[in-house]
Amino acid sequence: MHEPKRVESRRNHDGSWYCVDSVIVGAPAAVVFSVLEDLEGYSSWWPGVRISVDGDVARGARGVFSVREGVYGLRSEFEIETVEPGRRVRLRCTKGGATGAISFEVGRVEDACRATILWDGVTVRAPIARLLFRLFGPSFHHKKAARGLRGLQRAAAEALRREPRSTRPSFSWRGSTPE
């Protein structure tokens, strides 16, 4: 199993954060995206994270994103900004503990795929979270993202095991099915 990696993190001029974390997942992109697209299922594989959506996962739908880690808690309201089937779900947090864009993305890499969590212009507003960012920079965020990406690896492996072999998406770019 591949370990999650902090790809990049930087503080923007406006004080917001740009953070990228990713991991290689040993499953076809379609399987991984099906796990990522089920926003309300995140709590089953990402400890301390809950997402609820009013209605279907579609552009314009609204919901709540909550993170809890010990005494630390953060709750933000969001609107789904983009759903690119098989590739990306992008949320725009508009009120609460954090504001800005958070994307969950999938891309093909050889015989697997890369799953990425991207914070794009996220401003942390919750008092304890702001203090943690001042003290430790984005390392606290990256630790939480790594736990989520490890959980995603396990959830994708489980989804792949449950899927009948004849309907599994192919790892190959040419569309052949695995033996």
Secondary structure, DSSP 8 states (H G I E B T S, - for coil): ----EEEEEEE-TTS-EEEEEEEEESS-HHHHHHHHH-GGGGGGTSTTEEEEEESSSSTT-EEEEEEEETTEEEEEEEEEEEEETTTEEEEEEEEESEEEEEEEEEEEETTEEEEEEEEEEEEE-SHHHHHHHHHHTTHHHHHHHHHHHHHHHHHHHHHHHHS-GGG---SSTT-----
